[in-house]
């Protein structure tokens, strides 16, 4: 019988996500200690993203399933992780001047960019509804805060409230759909759901 929980190899396969998580926490710590030092948090954020991309190169050509079937480390996931990291680097570089003009905390902003990227990276590897949902919510919560990041701006506050309400309703619909898929297949694994849905005489809920 397979042991429950993670094994050492699982932590190796999520090494890019671990590097990104540690880097995000370092950015937040720098912002806390040095108080709004854009000249420190910006390089730290870029180093974190580039370091994550460098570690990700270790998994080019790898095709395995990790974390007891919750994550797939394959070419599809790797390509999208690189795309997400590239988009995050571009976003960080473009945001520097904007943050100075608006006079908002740069460290918190970069931290949210990094955590949103982390959620997207987990979504790219997800082969289970649970992992997919956690990655989605990690990304979404970061975006909710970013939408209302300009606290003194009425439009920013309005955008955050509208985005949060839309996200809350969407999450409810998503979870309801996931519950129907679980009812049909008896599993949260995407491969098993695909087999159950495609089987002859599958439940009418999937129509």
Secondary structure, DSSP 8 states (H G I E B T S, - for coil): ---SS--HHHHHHTHHHHHHHHHHHHHHHHHHHHTS-HHHHHHHHHHHHHHHHHHHGGGTT--EEETTTTEEESHHHHHHHHHHHHHHHHHHHHHHHHHHHHT--HHHHHHHHHHHHHHHHHHHHB-BHHHHHHHHHHHHHHHHHHHT--TT-HHHHHHHHHHHHHHHHHHHHHHHHHHHHHHHHS--BHHHHHHHHHSTT--GGG-
